[in-house]
Amino acid sequence: MDTLNKLALILIIVGALNWGSIGLFQYDLVAALFGGQASALSRAVYSLVGLAGLYSILFLFNDQTVTEEE
């Protein structure tokens, strides 16, 4: 797995955990960590998570198969 794919996966996980905390506890973890929803840093994190989500759409159309080495 290359670096860009790993970074996208990490950002998607951050987004999923944030949405989970919003849904379950009404607590926006990204906003709490980075100074509120309107702060530049929070908006940057939200934007990066969104871009990672768009990038991950490519994984749906990737026909690469993984073979196990013996």
Backbone as XML, in Angstrom:
<?xml version="1.0"?>
<chain id="A" units="angstrom">
  <residue number="1" name="MET">
    <atom name="N" x="0.855" y="-1.169" z="0.000"/>
    <atom name="CA" x="0.000" y="0.000" z="0.000"/>
    <atom name="C" x="0.906" y="1.238" z="0.000"/>
  </residue>
  <residue number="2" name="ASP">
    <atom name="N" x="0.677" y="2.127" z="-0.915"/>
    <atom name="CA" x="1.552" y="3.285" z="-0.984"/>
    <atom name="C" x="1.131" y="4.361" z="0.019"/>
  </residue>
  <residue number="3" name="THR">
    <atom name="N" x="1.964" y="5.369" z="0.150"/>
    <atom name="CA" x="1.789" y="6.402" z="1.163"/>
    <atom name="C" x="0.484" y="7.172" z="0.995"/>
  </residue>
  <residue number="4" name="LEU">
    <atom name="N" x="0.130" y="7.524" z="-0.225"/>
    <atom name="CA" x="-1.100" y="8.281" z="-0.454"/>
    <atom name="C" x="-2.325" y="7.466" z="-0.046"/>
  </residue>
  <residue number="5" name="ASN">
    <atom name="N" x="-2.327" y="6.186" z="-0.343"/>
    <atom name="CA" x="-3.443" y="5.327" z="0.055"/>
    <atom name="C" x="-3.545" y="5.228" z="1.575"/>
  </residue>
  <residue number="6" name="LYS">
    <atom name="N" x="-2.404" y="5.114" z="2.253"/>
    <atom name="CA" x="-2.406" y="5.043" z="3.717"/>
    <atom name="C" x="-2.913" y="6.343" z="4.326"/>
  </residue>
  <residue number="7" name="LEU">
    <atom name="N" x="-2.466" y="7.469" z="3.769"/>
    <atom name="CA" x="-2.913" y="8.758" z="4.269"/>
    <atom name="C" x="-4.420" y="8.921" z="4.072"/>
  </residue>
  <residue number="8" name="ALA">
    <atom name="N" x="-4.914" y="8.531" z="2.902"/>
    <atom name="CA" x="-6.348" y="8.605" z="2.642"/>
    <atom name="C" x="-7.121" y="7.724" z="3.620"/>
  </residue>
  <residue number="9" name="LEU">
    <atom name="N" x="-6.619" y="6.533" z="3.887"/>
    <atom name="CA" x="-7.287" y="5.627" z="4.824"/>
    <atom name="C" x="-7.311" y="6.217" z="6.235"/>
  </residue>
  <residue number="10" name="ILE">
    <atom name="N" x="-6.213" y="6.804" z="6.671"/>
    <atom name="CA" x="-6.161" y="7.424" z="7.997"/>
    <atom name="C" x="-7.180" y="8.558" z="8.096"/>
  </residue>
  <residue number="11" name="LEU">
    <atom name="N" x="-7.245" y="9.390" z="7.056"/>
    <atom name="CA" x="-8.194" y="10.500" z="7.074"/>
    <atom name="C" x="-9.638" y="10.009" z="7.056"/>
  </residue>
  <residue number="12" name="ILE">
    <atom name="N" x="-9.906" y="8.951" z="6.325"/>
    <atom name="CA" x="-11.255" y="8.383" z="6.292"/>
    <atom name="C" x="-11.629" y="7.824" z="7.665"/>
  </residue>
  <residue number="13" name="ILE">
    <atom name="N" x="-10.684" y="7.196" z="8.329"/>
    <atom name="CA" x="-10.931" y="6.673" z="9.679"/>
    <atom name="C" x="-11.204" y="7.824" z="10.648"/>
  </residue>
  <residue number="14" name="VAL">
    <atom name="N" x="-10.422" y="8.902" z="10.550"/>
    <atom name="CA" x="-10.658" y="10.084" z="11.393"/>
    <atom name="C" x="-12.070" y="10.617" z="11.156"/>
  </residue>
  <residue number="15" name="GLY">
    <atom name="N" x="-12.456" y="10.727" z="9.896"/>
    <atom name="CA" x="-13.797" y="11.207" z="9.578"/>
    <atom name="C" x="-14.881" y="10.290" z="10.115"/>
  </residue>
  <residue number="16" name="ALA">
    <atom name="N" x="-14.677" y="8.995" z="9.980"/>
    <atom name="CA" x="-15.668" y="8.039" z="10.467"/>
    <atom name="C" x="-15.798" y="8.103" z="11.985"/>
  </residue>
  <residue number="17" name="LEU">
    <atom name="N" x="-14.676" y="8.195" z="12.680"/>
    <atom name="CA" x="-14.732" y="8.304" z="14.139"/>
    <atom name="C" x="-15.395" y="9.610" z="14.569"/>
  </residue>
  <residue number="18" name="ASN">
    <atom name="N" x="-15.110" y="10.680" z="13.845"/>
    <atom name="CA" x="-15.738" y="11.956" z="14.171"/>
    <atom name="C" x="-17.252" y="11.885" z="13.966"/>
  </residue>
  <residue number="19" name="TRP">
    <atom name="N" x="-17.680" y="11.329" z="12.824"/>
    <atom name="CA" x="-19.122" y="11.201" z="12.592"/>
    <atom name="C" x="-19.774" y="10.268" z="13.604"/>
  </residue>
  <residue number="20" name="GLY">
    <atom name="N" x="-19.065" y="9.233" z="13.996"/>
    <atom name="CA" x="-19.592" y="8.335" z="15.028"/>
    <atom name="C" x="-19.781" y="9.054" z="16.351"/>
  </residue>
  <residue number="21" name="SER">
    <atom name="N" x="-18.803" y="9.881" z="16.720"/>
    <atom name="CA" x="-18.931" y="10.622" z="17.979"/>
    <atom name="C" x="-20.051" y="11.664" z="17.899"/>
  </residue>
  <residue number="22" name="ILE">
    <atom name="N" x="-20.261" y="12.246" z="16.724"/>
    <atom name="CA" x="-21.370" y="13.190" z="16.554"/>
    <atom name="C" x="-22.705" y="12.454" z="16.670"/>
  </residue>
  <residue number="23" name="GLY">
    <atom name="N" x="-22.808" y="11.320" z="16.002"/>
    <atom name="CA" x="-24.053" y="10.564" z="16.009"/>
    <atom name="C" x="-24.401" y="9.970" z="17.360"/>
  </residue>
  <residue number="24" name="LEU">
    <atom name="N" x="-23.409" y="9.466" z="18.061"/>
    <atom name="CA" x="-23.678" y="8.796" z="19.335"/>
    <atom name="C" x="-23.708" y="9.748" z="20.523"/>
  </residue>
  <residue number="25" name="PHE">
    <atom name="N" x="-22.829" y="10.748" z="20.515"/>
    <atom name="CA" x="-22.654" y="11.584" z="21.700"/>
    <atom name="C" x="-22.895" y="13.077" z="21.453"/>
  </residue>
  <residue number="26" name="GLN">
    <atom name="N" x="-23.245" y="13.448" z="20.218"/>
    <atom name="CA" x="-23.404" y="14.854" z="19.839"/>
    <atom name="C" x="-22.151" y="15.647" z="20.198"/>
  </residue>
  <residue number="27" name="TYR">
    <atom name="N" x="-20.985" y="15.076" z="19.913"/>
    <atom name="CA" x="-19.699" y="15.676" z="20.247"/>
    <atom name="C" x="-18.816" y="15.672" z="19.000"/>
  </residue>
  <residue number="28" name="ASP">
    <atom name="N" x="-18.463" y="16.848" z="18.526"/>
    <atom name="CA" x="-17.620" y="16.984" z="17.345"/>
    <atom name="C" x="-16.158" y="16.986" z="17.806"/>
  </residue>
  <residue number="29" name="LEU">
    <atom name="N" x="-15.516" y="15.857" z="17.667"/>
    <atom name="CA" x="-14.147" y="15.679" z="18.156"/>
    <atom name="C" x="-13.159" y="16.585" z="17.426"/>
  </residue>
  <residue number="30" name="VAL">
    <atom name="N" x="-13.299" y="16.727" z="16.112"/>
    <atom name="CA" x="-12.389" y="17.576" z="15.341"/>
    <atom name="C" x="-12.515" y="19.024" z="15.807"/>
  </residue>
  <residue number="31" name="ALA">
    <atom name="N" x="-13.733" y="19.493" z="15.976"/>
    <atom name="CA" x="-13.943" y="20.868" z="16.434"/>
    <atom name="C" x="-13.380" y="21.069" z="17.836"/>
  </residue>
  <residue number="32" name="ALA">
    <atom name="N" x="-13.553" y="20.077" z="18.692"/>
    <atom name="CA" x="-13.044" y="20.183" z="20.056"/>
    <atom name="C" x="-11.515" y="20.236" z="20.082"/>
  </residue>
  <residue number="33" name="LEU">
    <atom name="N" x="-10.878" y="19.469" z="19.209"/>
    <atom name="CA" x="-9.417" y="19.424" z="19.198"/>
    <atom name="C" x="-8.780" y="20.636" z="18.529"/>
  </residue>
  <residue number="34" name="PHE">
    <atom name="N" x="-9.466" y="21.216" z="17.543"/>
    <atom name="CA" x="-8.832" y="22.239" z="16.727"/>
    <atom name="C" x="-9.501" y="23.605" z="16.809"/>
  </residue>
  <residue number="35" name="GLY">
    <atom name="N" x="-10.265" y="23.881" z="17.856"/>
    <atom name="CA" x="-10.733" y="25.238" z="18.094"/>
    <atom name="C" x="-12.083" y="25.599" z="17.526"/>
  </residue>
  <residue number="36" name="GLY">
    <atom name="N" x="-12.981" y="24.672" z="17.378"/>
    <atom name="CA" x="-14.326" y="24.974" z="16.883"/>
    <atom name="C" x="-14.472" y="24.680" z="15.405"/>
  </residue>
  <residue number="37" name="GLN">
    <atom name="N" x="-15.716" y="24.564" z="14.975"/>
    <atom name="CA" x="-15.991" y="24.202" z="13.586"/>
    <atom name="C" x="-15.540" y="25.258" z="12.597"/>
  </residue>
  <residue number="38" name="ALA">
    <atom name="N" x="-15.528" y="26.513" z="13.000"/>
    <atom name="CA" x="-15.198" y="27.590" z="12.074"/>
    <atom name="C" x="-13.703" y="27.902" z="12.016"/>
  </residue>
  <residue number="39" name="SER">
    <atom name="N" x="-12.892" y="27.276" z="12.869"/>
    <atom name="CA" x="-11.459" y="27.577" z="12.848"/>
    <atom name="C" x="-10.823" y="27.052" z="11.563"/>
  </residue>
  <residue number="40" name="ALA">
    <atom name="N" x="-9.773" y="27.709" z="11.159"/>
    <atom name="CA" x="-9.100" y="27.335" z="9.906"/>
    <atom name="C" x="-8.564" y="25.911" z="9.964"/>
  </residue>
  <residue number="41" name="LEU">
    <atom name="N" x="-8.042" y="25.505" z="11.118"/>
    <atom name="CA" x="-7.483" y="24.156" z="11.237"/>
    <atom name="C" x="-8.571" y="23.089" z="11.148"/>
  </residue>
  <residue number="42" name="SER">
    <atom name="N" x="-9.691" y="23.320" z="11.806"/>
    <atom name="CA" x="-10.806" y="22.370" z="11.712"/>
    <atom name="C" x="-11.315" y="22.274" z="10.279"/>
  </residue>
  <residue number="43" name="ARG">
    <atom name="N" x="-11.457" y="23.410" z="9.624"/>
    <atom name="CA" x="-11.931" y="23.402" z="8.238"/>
    <atom name="C" x="-10.944" y="22.685" z="7.330"/>
  </residue>
  <residue number="44" name="ALA">
    <atom name="N" x="-9.651" y="22.809" z="7.620"/>
    <atom name="CA" x="-8.642" y="22.097" z="6.837"/>
    <atom name="C" x="-8.785" y="20.589" z="7.028"/>
  </residue>
  <residue number="45" name="VAL">
    <atom name="N" x="-8.996" y="20.163" z="8.279"/>
    <atom name="CA" x="-9.175" y="18.728" z="8.549"/>
    <atom name="C" x="-10.432" y="18.222" z="7.858"/>
  </residue>
  <residue number="46" name="TYR">
    <atom name="N" x="-11.542" y="18.957" z="7.966"/>
    <atom name="CA" x="-12.776" y="18.550" z="7.296"/>
    <atom name="C" x="-12.562" y="18.445" z="5.781"/>
  </residue>
  <residue number="47" name="SER">
    <atom name="N" x="-11.843" y="19.400" z="5.223"/>
    <atom name="CA" x="-11.582" y="19.398" z="3.776"/>
    <atom name="C" x="-10.717" y="18.215" z="3.368"/>
  </residue>
  <residue number="48" name="LEU">
    <atom name="N" x="-9.692" y="17.929" z="4.150"/>
    <atom name="CA" x="-8.817" y="16.791" z="3.842"/>
    <atom name="C" x="-9.568" y="15.469" z="3.945"/>
  </residue>
  <residue number="49" name="VAL">
    <atom name="N" x="-10.445" y="15.351" z="4.932"/>
    <atom name="CA" x="-11.258" y="14.133" z="5.056"/>
    <atom name="C" x="-12.168" y="13.992" z="3.840"/>
  </residue>
  <residue number="50" name="GLY">
    <atom name="N" x="-12.755" y="15.088" z="3.401"/>
    <atom name="CA" x="-13.609" y="15.050" z="2.211"/>
    <atom name="C" x="-12.837" y="14.666" z="0.961"/>
  </residue>
  <residue number="51" name="LEU">
    <atom name="N" x="-11.644" y="15.239" z="0.801"/>
    <atom name="CA" x="-10.807" y="14.882" z="-0.352"/>
    <atom name="C" x="-10.380" y="13.420" z="-0.300"/>
  </residue>
  <residue number="52" name="ALA">
    <atom name="N" x="-10.095" y="12.931" z="0.897"/>
    <atom name="CA" x="-9.730" y="11.518" z="1.037"/>
    <atom name="C" x="-10.902" y="10.618" z="0.657"/>
  </residue>
  <residue number="53" name="GLY">
    <atom name="N" x="-12.102" y="11.041" z="1.013"/>
    <atom name="CA" x="-13.295" y="10.280" z="0.627"/>
    <atom name="C" x="-13.470" y="10.241" z="-0.881"/>
  </residue>
  <residue number="54" name="LEU">
    <atom name="N" x="-13.267" y="11.393" z="-1.523"/>
    <atom name="CA" x="-13.359" y="11.428" z="-2.989"/>
    <atom name="C" x="-12.280" y="10.555" z="-3.627"/>
  </residue>
  <residue number="55" name="TYR">
    <atom name="N" x="-11.070" y="10.640" z="-3.106"/>
    <atom name="CA" x="-9.967" y="9.831" z="-3.626"/>
    <atom name="C" x="-10.258" y="8.338" z="-3.469"/>
  </residue>
  <residue number="56" name="SER">
    <atom name="N" x="-10.894" y="7.960" z="-2.367"/>
    <atom name="CA" x="-11.139" y="6.538" z="-2.101"/>
    <atom name="C" x="-12.176" y="5.933" z="-3.040"/>
  </residue>
  <residue number="57" name="ILE">
    <atom name="N" x="-12.934" y="6.777" z="-3.748"/>
    <atom name="CA" x="-13.865" y="6.254" z="-4.746"/>
    <atom name="C" x="-13.105" y="5.433" z="-5.788"/>
  </residue>
  <residue number="58" name="LEU">
    <atom name="N" x="-11.861" y="5.807" z="-6.040"/>
    <atom name="CA" x="-11.040" y="5.059" z="-6.997"/>
    <atom name="C" x="-10.850" y="3.601" z="-6.581"/>
  </residue>
  <residue number="59" name="PHE">
    <atom name="N" x="-10.870" y="3.346" z="-5.273"/>
    <atom name="CA" x="-10.690" y="1.973" z="-4.790"/>
    <atom name="C" x="-11.825" y="1.061" z="-5.259"/>
  </residue>
  <residue number="60" name="LEU">
    <atom name="N" x="-13.003" y="1.620" z="-5.469"/>
    <atom name="CA" x="-14.139" y="0.822" z="-5.926"/>
    <atom name="C" x="-13.916" y="0.264" z="-7.333"/>
  </residue>
  <residue number="61" name="PHE">
    <atom name="N" x="-13.167" y="1.013" z="-8.133"/>
    <atom name="CA" x="-12.974" y="0.636" z="-9.523"/>
    <atom name="C" x="-11.609" y="0.010" z="-9.788"/>
  </residue>
  <residue number="62" name="ASN">
    <atom name="N" x="-10.868" y="-0.263" z="-8.734"/>
    <atom name="CA" x="-9.549" y="-0.864" z="-8.856"/>
    <atom name="C" x="-9.704" y="-2.379" z="-8.978"/>
  </residue>
  <residue number="63" name="ASP">
    <atom name="N" x="-9.252" y="-2.938" z="-10.099"/>
    <atom name="CA" x="-9.386" y="-4.381" z="-10.340"/>
    <atom name="C" x="-8.176" y="-5.174" z="-9.866"/>
  </residue>
  <residue number="64" name="GLN">
    <atom name="N" x="-7.319" y="-4.548" z="-9.101"/>
    <atom name="CA" x="-6.110" y="-5.214" z="-8.630"/>
    <atom name="C" x="-6.477" y="-6.291" z="-7.612"/>
  </residue>
  <residue number="65" name="THR">
    <atom name="N" x="-5.915" y="-7.477" z="-7.797"/>
    <atom name="CA" x="-6.165" y="-8.564" z="-6.860"/>
    <atom name="C" x="-4.903" y="-8.827" z="-6.058"/>
  </residue>
  <residue number="66" name="VAL">
    <atom name="N" x="-5.084" y="-9.295" z="-4.851"/>
    <atom name="CA" x="-3.965" y="-9.601" z="-3.980"/>
    <atom name="C" x="-3.774" y="-11.109" z="-3.993"/>
  </residue>
  <residue number="67" name="THR">
    <atom name="N" x="-2.557" y="-11.538" z="-4.279"/>
    <atom name="CA" x="-2.271" y="-12.971" z="-4.239"/>
    <atom name="C" x="-1.363" y="-13.263" z="-3.068"/>
  </residue>
  <residue number="68" name="GLU">
    <atom name="N" x="-1.573" y="-14.391" z="-2.472"/>
    <atom name="CA" x="-0.792" y="-14.778" z="-1.314"/>
    <atom name="C" x="0.466" y="-15.506" z="-1.793"/>
  </residue>
  <residue number="69" name="GLU">
    <atom name="N" x="1.599" y="-15.072" z="-1.277"/>
    <atom name="CA" x="2.863" y="-15.723" z="-1.649"/>
    <atom name="C" x="3.107" y="-16.894" z="-0.718"/>
  </residue>
  <residue number="70" name="GLU">
    <atom name="N" x="3.618" y="-17.961" z="-1.313"/>
    <atom name="CA" x="3.892" y="-19.148" z="-0.494"/>
    <atom name="C" x="5.349" y="-19.264" z="-0.211"/>
  </residue>
</chain>
